[in-house]
Amino acid sequence: MAYLTLKNVNKIYPNGYHAVHNFNLEIERGEFVVFVGPSGCGKSTTLRMIAGLEDISSGEFLIDGVRANEKGPREREIAMVFQSYALYPQMTVYDNIAFGLTLQGVDEDVIEDRVKKTAAILGLTDYLDRLPRALSGGQRQRVAIGRAIIRKVGVFLMDEPLSNLDAKQRVTMRYEIAQIHQETGATTIYVTHDQTEAMTLADRIVVMKDGYIQQVGTPYELYFQPENVFVAGFIGEPPMNFIRGKVQNGFLMFGENRLDLSRRQDGMAKYEGKEVVFGFRPEAIQLGLQDGAYQIHSQVELTEMLGDNTNIYVTSGDARAILKVDSHDTPATDIPLDFSIPLQSVYLFDGETEKVIR
Ligand code: ADP
């Protein structure tokens, strides 16, 4: 049986706004699950329902198979880390980390032992006497995490914990969060709008949009087997390229290109005269005209050097795309560029439903 279960969970706020629709998910013990999606898609609302900070309008939330809808936050054995660290400014790092245990009246010796172990995991041993204002943003976030993990609860919830850090600190903290998870093995649900954080941290990702789950899967599944245009475009950086067009005699035509769609996919006849979306990832292309691949003629508009890789912005007729190549292969701008997409790297989506065509 799954550790946490959400069954047809809905959230309708008192003002009538339906923020989460029929959310279904099972989470195993020890899993690291990330909710990802654009701002306003219902990630925090779902997390807050799991934490017990927000009522569940309909549906069920089960912990170890037992209905928990009516349980208060404390009874759920769940700890939460917020994006604002919410540390007590007048308390030392030690007291901030110890706070929850002190409240529970745990023995001083036990508290000291656990604070020391927690501080060691988080690299805070040398900072226990400091006040929060004498810490960097990353260190403060670690104290906030320490305060949550010291309680040794079953589930650990994090809502955009890295959003107040600068780009460099975010990468370091991301690594540390992954390490803490490895060490503690705690079941973790993590909310972010950042697909890189989701891809690097998650065992499984839940992609959300407008209050609906779009797809649940491992980072590998979401990248290689996206269910729809939204997931395909959300996961991956730069995002997948999409070329929209009507199927004419089995072909997709744009610029000087005429792509025989049946080479990629059987059963395209039923799409004759209908719109499809042809998708390929910027990094899945090869330069030049390769046999056994879709060959495309385009024009270079702009290049963007990123270090090891360069993004090439190309156009072909009305279609636009970004190609990601080794920087040593950077072409000049304003010249024609031929490239190829291996058949297995092409995705076709129904133009109307935007679902992948299988
Ligand atoms: P996310 O975490 O994905 O950014 P939220 O879960 O915070 O999204 O919000 C989902 C939607 O619910 C948003 O449109 C938001 O404006 C709305 N919402 C959040 N809280 C309330 C509330 N207390 N009352 C009404 N609507 C709310």
Boltz pocket constraint, residues with backbone or C-beta under 6 A from the ligand:
constraints:
  - pocket:
      binder: B
      contacts: [[A, 13], [A, 14], [A, 15], [A, 17], [A, 19], [A, 37], [A, 38], [A, 39], [A, 40], [A, 41], [A, 42], [A, 43], [A, 44], [A, 45], [A, 46]]
      max_distance: 6.0
